[in-house]
Amino acid sequence: MSKSISLGVIGGGQLGSLLCAAAKKIEVNTVVLSDDKDGPAQNFCDHFIFSKYEFNQKVKEFISKVDFITYEFENIPVDFLEQLDKEKKVLPYPKINKIAQSRKLEKTFVNKLGIKTTDWAQIRSAEDIKTNQHLLPGILKSNTLGYDGKGQFILNSLDDIKQDWCFTSDYILEKKVDLKKEISVVITRYFDGNITHYEPIENVHKNQILYKSKIPADISNKISEEAINNAKKIAENFSYVGVLTVEFFLTQKDELLVNELAPRFHNSGHLTIEAFNISQFENHVRAVCNLNTKSIEKISNAEMYNILGFEIQNYKNKTFKKNEFFYDYLKKDPREGRKMGHITILKD
């Protein structure tokens, strides 16, 4: 591996930090472009550039320093990514973000592949909700943006529609499912079409924020195969390059439904750093930099817990066991619900 390869990373948060740390292990240089001057990835990358996501002089400097460009989150203006792609290859491809940024486009794309999602409808007004009463009880979600429960409203009946709501943007209404559990599949697709994948990961949320991830997931082999095959089908139809995460709902009737797509490495995949010979982050670097594929081998069963807000103070001076791996994201401002770190515990 040569230090001459330089990967540009858009976004300076914890995912970017972990990506930079993985790149360093395989001697790939990283240059981070962040619109947050305090972005913690500056503690892990080789070069940090603070700039708005617009085509200015600092962005031109960023382009000049890198061979390939990737990103740590999907809510970056697509036109900005497309401009960058004219100069240096942006992976995953910007067109994928256009779909991933819109719940309507995302669900339409998945449904056209013959893959099930929750029942849903596009909502532009309160009248649209009344027209789609069959989806109640349901969850009203903003069509764009929103994560960790932001931009979501639970509607058990028409009485929950607030009279002062003005529908200034699109929403979708999803029918609530009789949920048994949530799982995610993290896969990597390379330039040559080769795909590697991890086993499905079981996830537990609290207050709509990921609390715990674990492997193995408590699911049947049939469900596991279906989830992996669906994730592969989505990646192949996107002509995807990089790590893709597909989040699923599993109903009480063992019906598998795609919840969301994340065109990137994912919070639930943090446990891959210790539980496998190659992490989701290293896999992503290898794929987008067109490096050789490595076979994935499992080392141990594992559990990962997010550390939120001021909880981080309880971990900073703690002594950990040999099977416990603590990560401090080095964020300056602990806030309630903010992901400040995580801990992975190997179970074998």
DRENZA-128061 format. One record per residue (C-alpha): residue number from 1; x, y, z. Coordinates in steps of 0.02 Angstrom, whole numbers, padded with zeros to 5 digits. Example, Ala and Ser with C-alpha at 12.3 -4.5 7.8 and 13.67 -1.06 7.14 Angstrom:
NODE pos      u      v      w
NODE   1  00615 -00225  00390
NODE   2  00684 -00053  00357
This chain:
NODE pos      u      v      w
NODE   1  00000  00000  00000
NODE   2  00066  00171 -00044
NODE   3  00050  00335  00048
NODE   4  00032  00415 -00124
NODE   5 -00155  00371 -00124
NODE   6 -00253  00515 -00051
NODE   7 -00438  00500 -00006
NODE   8 -00547  00654  00015
NODE   9 -00682  00638  00148
NODE  10 -00829  00758  00155
NODE  11 -00891  00776  00333
NODE  12 -00794  00790  00495
NODE  13 -00899  00690  00619
NODE  14 -00872  00524  00705
NODE  15 -00900  00419  00549
NODE  16 -00769  00521  00458
NODE  17 -00653  00502  00607
NODE  18 -00667  00313  00607
NODE  19 -00644  00308  00418
NODE  20 -00483  00410  00431
NODE  21 -00417  00296  00569
NODE  22 -00449  00144  00459
NODE  23 -00366  00227  00308
NODE  24 -00211  00263  00411
NODE  25 -00192  00077  00450
NODE  26 -00176  00036  00265
NODE  27 -00070  00190  00227
NODE  28 -00201  00290  00132
NODE  29 -00188  00477  00158
NODE  30 -00349  00568  00209
NODE  31 -00403  00748  00180
NODE  32 -00563  00800  00269
NODE  33 -00677  00940  00208
NODE  34 -00797  00993  00346
NODE  35 -00919  01136  00371
NODE  36 -00893  01116  00559
NODE  37 -00732  01198  00618
NODE  38 -00737  01086  00772
NODE  39 -00766  00926  00673
NODE  40 -00681  00786  00773
NODE  41 -00612  00705  00615
NODE  42 -00473  00836  00619
NODE  43 -00398  00730  00759
NODE  44 -00384  00578  00646
NODE  45 -00353  00640  00467
NODE  46 -00192  00695  00383
NODE  47 -00261  00863  00327
NODE  48 -00417  00959  00381
NODE  49 -00504  01095  00281
NODE  50 -00646  01198  00355
NODE  51 -00764  01262  00222
NODE  52 -00946  01275  00171
NODE  53 -01001  01148  00042
NODE  54 -00990  01265 -00107
NODE  55 -00865  01282 -00249
NODE  56 -00742  01405 -00170
NODE  57 -00553  01418 -00156
NODE  58 -00541  01301 -00006
NODE  59 -00641  01169 -00098
NODE  60 -00524  01187 -00247
NODE  61 -00379  01159 -00127
NODE  62 -00469  01002 -00063
NODE  63 -00489  00936 -00241
NODE  64 -00305  00967 -00280
NODE  65 -00249  00861 -00132
NODE  66 -00350  00702 -00166
NODE  67 -00365  00558 -00289
NODE  68 -00540  00499 -00242
NODE  69 -00682  00579 -00143
NODE  70 -00808  00500 -00026
NODE  71 -00923  00562  00113
NODE  72 -00976  00515  00289
NODE  73 -01161  00563  00275
NODE  74 -01288  00572  00135
NODE  75 -01367  00743  00162
NODE  76 -01240  00840  00059
NODE  77 -01309  00944 -00086
NODE  78 -01310  00830 -00239
NODE  79 -01262  00972 -00356
NODE  80 -01106  01003 -00251
NODE  81 -01057  00819 -00263
NODE  82 -01089  00821 -00450
NODE  83 -00974  00972 -00469
NODE  84 -00838  00882 -00372
NODE  85 -00863  00725 -00477
NODE  86 -00814  00823 -00633
NODE  87 -00643  00849 -00554
NODE  88 -00612  00690 -00454
NODE  89 -00713  00530 -00441
NODE  90 -00845  00540 -00303
NODE  91 -00898  00373 -00229
NODE  92 -01030  00315 -00196
NODE  93 -01095  00401 -00353
NODE  94 -01188  00566 -00323
NODE  95 -01345  00503 -00414
NODE  96 -01368  00379 -00272
NODE  97 -01379  00520 -00146
NODE  98 -01522  00598 -00244
NODE  99 -01622  00442 -00207
NODE 100 -01559  00415 -00030
NODE 101 -01602  00596  00018
NODE 102 -01785  00569 -00027
NODE 103 -01888  00441  00067
NODE 104 -02014  00441 -00076
NODE 105 -01882  00407 -00210
NODE 106 -01795  00280 -00099
NODE 107 -01951  00178 -00065
NODE 108 -02006  00189 -00246
NODE 109 -01835  00125 -00303
NODE 110 -01838 -00020 -00180
NODE 111 -02019 -00067 -00221
NODE 112 -01980 -00069 -00408
NODE 113 -01848 -00202 -00372
NODE 114 -01986 -00310 -00298
NODE 115 -01922 -00282 -00121
NODE 116 -02050 -00243  00013
NODE 117 -02055 -00088  00122
NODE 118 -02185 -00027  00245
NODE 119 -02348  00029  00163
NODE 120 -02332  00216  00130
NODE 121 -02401  00367  00040
NODE 122 -02337  00540 -00006
NODE 123 -02415  00678  00099
NODE 124 -02431  00861  00048
NODE 125 -02579  00915  00155
NODE 126 -02689  00862  00301
NODE 127 -02817  00806  00171
NODE 128 -02690  00681  00104
NODE 129 -02682  00602  00277
NODE 130 -02871  00586  00281
NODE 131 -02867  00506  00109
NODE 132 -02741  00378  00174
NODE 133 -02825  00335  00340
NODE 134 -02787  00152  00305
NODE 135 -02605  00194  00350
NODE 136 -02653  00244  00529
NODE 137 -02584  00215  00654
NODE 138 -02429  00274  00565
NODE 139 -02276  00386  00567
NODE 140 -02271  00549  00471
NODE 141 -02092  00580  00413
NODE 142 -02015  00727  00322
NODE 143 -01973  00669  00146
NODE 144 -01797  00741  00156
NODE 145 -01672  00762  00298
NODE 146 -01711  00696  00471
NODE 147 -01615  00562  00566
NODE 148 -01616  00491  00743
NODE 149 -01804  00525  00749
NODE 150 -01796  00707  00691
NODE 151 -01938  00764  00577
NODE 152 -02052  00621  00630
NODE 153 -02226  00625  00707
NODE 154 -02328  00479  00771
NODE 155 -02509  00482  00711
NODE 156 -02622  00357  00797
NODE 157 -02781  00435  00727
NODE 158 -02842  00587  00632
NODE 159 -02857  00676  00800
NODE 160 -02667  00684  00806
NODE 161 -02658  00801  00656
NODE 162 -02613  00971  00726
NODE 163 -02722  01111  00662
NODE 164 -02576  01233  00648
NODE 165 -02473  01117  00537
NODE 166 -02429  01198  00373
NODE 167 -02361  01073  00249
NODE 168 -02222  01180  00176
NODE 169 -02125  01026  00122
NODE 170 -02166  00848  00070
NODE 171 -02191  00709  00195
NODE 172 -02225  00525  00184
NODE 173 -02343  00429  00297
NODE 174 -02286  00254  00342
NODE 175 -02401  00126  00418
NODE 176 -02338  00063  00586
NODE 177 -02282 -00117  00582
NODE 178 -02303 -00252  00714
NODE 179 -02116 -00251  00746
NODE 180 -02019 -00400  00807
NODE 181 -01846 -00326  00783
NODE 182 -01735 -00217  00674
NODE 183 -01582 -00278  00581
NODE 184 -01455 -00203  00463
NODE 185 -01345 -00275  00327
NODE 186 -01178 -00192  00288
NODE 187 -01106 -00238  00118
NODE 188 -00964 -00177  00009
NODE 189 -00966 -00172 -00180
NODE 190 -00805 -00144 -00278
NODE 191 -00773 -00069 -00450
NODE 192 -00765 -00243 -00526
NODE 193 -00937 -00290 -00455
NODE 194 -00866 -00402 -00320
NODE 195 -00971 -00394 -00160
NODE 196 -00923 -00437  00017
NODE 197 -01042 -00432  00164
NODE 198 -01055 -00453  00352
NODE 199 -01186 -00558  00437
NODE 200 -01346 -00463  00481
NODE 201 -01333 -00354  00637
NODE 202 -01476 -00342  00762
NODE 203 -01514 -00165  00823
NODE 204 -01606 -00095  00973
NODE 205 -01664  00087  00974
NODE 206 -01711  00198  01121
NODE 207 -01801  00362  01087
NODE 208 -01770  00329  00902
NODE 209 -01580  00331  00926
NODE 210 -01477  00173  00905
NODE 211 -01438  00106  01079
NODE 212 -01363 -00066  01046
NODE 213 -01306 -00175  00901
NODE 214 -01259 -00357  00914
NODE 215 -01204 -00509  00816
NODE 216 -01264 -00637  00789
NODE 217 -01439 -00571  00757
NODE 218 -01575 -00681  00829
NODE 219 -01652 -00724  00660
NODE 220 -01673 -00879  00553
NODE 221 -01554 -00928  00414
NODE 222 -01695 -00894  00290
NODE 223 -01717 -00714  00350
NODE 224 -01528 -00689  00352
NODE 225 -01511 -00747  00172
NODE 226 -01659 -00642  00115
NODE 227 -01587 -00484  00197
NODE 228 -01414 -00511  00120
NODE 229 -01486 -00549 -00052
NODE 230 -01597 -00393 -00047
NODE 231 -01448 -00285  00001
NODE 232 -01346 -00359 -00143
NODE 233 -01489 -00330 -00265
NODE 234 -01500 -00147 -00214
NODE 235 -01311 -00121 -00229
NODE 236 -01304 -00204 -00399
NODE 237 -01448 -00100 -00469
NODE 238 -01361  00057 -00409
NODE 239 -01195 -00001 -00489
NODE 240 -01135  00044 -00314
NODE 241 -00955  00068 -00260
NODE 242 -00916  00075 -00074
NODE 243 -01004  00021  00085
NODE 244 -01194  00017  00083
NODE 245 -01302 -00012  00236
NODE 246 -01481 -00074  00220
NODE 247 -01592 -00061  00374
NODE 248 -01736 -00183  00389
NODE 249 -01891 -00207  00496
NODE 250 -01938 -00387  00539
NODE 251 -02122 -00405  00583
NODE 252 -02200 -00527  00706
NODE 253 -02252 -00629  00553
NODE 254 -02069 -00637  00497
NODE 255 -02100 -00520  00351
NODE 256 -01941 -00427  00303
NODE 257 -01964 -00244  00255
NODE 258 -01832 -00119  00200
NODE 259 -01838  00032  00316
NODE 260 -01698  00144  00251
NODE 261 -01542  00144  00144
NODE 262 -01380  00226  00202
NODE 263 -01256  00249  00058
NODE 264 -01109  00239  00179
NODE 265 -01035  00148  00328
NODE 266 -01155  00146  00474
NODE 267 -01169  00164  00663
NODE 268 -01229 -00016  00679
NODE 269 -01070 -00075  00592
NODE 270 -00950 -00006  00722
NODE 271 -00933 -00179  00797
NODE 272 -00849 -00239  00635
NODE 273 -00689 -00149  00692
NODE 274 -00653 -00283  00822
NODE 275 -00772 -00425  00776
NODE 276 -00700 -00454  00601
NODE 277 -00529 -00456  00520
NODE 278 -00576 -00306  00414
NODE 279 -00693 -00167  00468
NODE 280 -00831 -00082  00369
NODE 281 -00719  00072  00365
NODE 282 -00569 -00016  00291
NODE 283 -00683 -00103  00167
NODE 284 -00751  00066  00112
NODE 285 -00576  00139  00088
NODE 286 -00524 -00012 -00013
NODE 287 -00677 -00004 -00124
NODE 288 -00679  00183 -00163
NODE 289 -00490  00189 -00188
NODE 290 -00499  00038 -00306
NODE 291 -00386 -00068 -00196
NODE 292 -00389 -00257 -00186
NODE 293 -00532 -00349 -00103
NODE 294 -00502 -00441  00060
NODE 295 -00606 -00588  00118
NODE 296 -00707 -00554  00276
NODE 297 -00676 -00671  00423
NODE 298 -00770 -00663  00587
NODE 299 -00665 -00656  00744
NODE 300 -00798 -00648  00880
NODE 301 -00979 -00619  00923
NODE 302 -01000 -00442  00987
NODE 303 -01110 -00305  01058
NODE 304 -01092 -00118  01028
NODE 305 -01169  00019  01136
NODE 306 -01182  00202  01091
NODE 307 -01126  00327  01223
NODE 308 -01237  00482  01221
NODE 309 -01217  00657  01291
NODE 310 -01140  00674  01463
NODE 311 -01130  00484  01483
NODE 312 -00958  00502  01404
NODE 313 -00889  00569  01569
NODE 314 -00921  00398  01650
NODE 315 -00803  00315  01525
NODE 316 -00656  00435  01509
NODE 317 -00559  00373  01660
NODE 318 -00630  00198  01667
NODE 319 -00522  00041  01661
NODE 320 -00581 -00081  01528
NODE 321 -00568 -00269  01513
NODE 322 -00471 -00351  01371
NODE 323 -00632 -00386  01276
NODE 324 -00697 -00206  01292
NODE 325 -00651 -00071  01165
NODE 326 -00696  00109  01205
NODE 327 -00702  00249  01075
NODE 328 -00708  00433  01122
NODE 329 -00757  00536  00970
NODE 330 -00671  00689  01048
NODE 331 -00822  00802  01021
NODE 332 -00810  00965  01116
NODE 333 -00993  00988  01162
NODE 334 -01089  00848  01250
NODE 335 -01275  00869  01221
NODE 336 -01423  00759  01266
NODE 337 -01444  00626  01132
NODE 338 -01280  00671  01044
NODE 339 -01168  00523  01001
NODE 340 -01007  00553  01097
NODE 341 -00927  00382  01085
NODE 342 -00961  00196  01085
NODE 343 -00901  00037  01169
NODE 344 -00888 -00134  01086
NODE 345 -00884 -00292  01190
NODE 346 -00822 -00454  01113
NODE 347 -00924 -00601  01177
NODE 348 -00813 -00751  01135
